[in-house]
Amino acid sequence: MIKNKKWATLFSHTGSEIVNISKHLDRFPDRIITNNIPGGSINKELDKCSITYTERNPSVETYRDLFEDADIVTLHGWMRIIPKQICREYKIYNLHPGLITEYPELKGADPQKRVAECDDGRYKRIGCVIHKVIPEVDEGEILLKKSIRNDFHGEKAISCQLHNMALLLWLELLHT
């Protein structure tokens, strides 16, 4: 999918997932965008890349400028709601670290934390999904998912497993 396409990616945290994916693809995105502050807690391996810094809540016009010429946009911990117009104009994909196909209540922020804090045994499986981004949060068409039995204890163990699944899903999507 990504081989001969212009790829833009957004992150709000460290960008480590982008580094990990890029190493496996043997290619970095054409445009890396963050609303993190310059000099913030950004993965040092992104220092060799050109990073575009944007405001915390970009406007529709800013998104259009950021996505100019992008064939595909991926979100990696982008902690902002993308405006409806932009969702409709671009091919945008997001990975969600919650198995929302089985547990729709895990839509939204920090599903791994909610699973770890739940002690009633309801989350028998954990997983990730990649979905198309549409105006409604975590509601777009599910393109890929991975899940396993939840034999993990604590948020750190769950997050680690979900991180490994996330890499595999991104590689599958971007190689297709």
Buried (B, 14 or more C-beta within 10 A) or exposed (E): BBEEEBBBBBBBBBBBBBBBBBEEBEEBBBBBBBBBEEEEEBBEBBEEBEBEEBEEEBEEEBBBEBBEEBBBBBBBBBEBEBBEEBBEEBBBBBBBBBBBBBBEEBBEEBBBBBBBEEEEEEBEEBBBBBBBBBBEBBBBEBBBBBBBEBEBEEBEBBBEBBBBBBBEBBBBBBEE
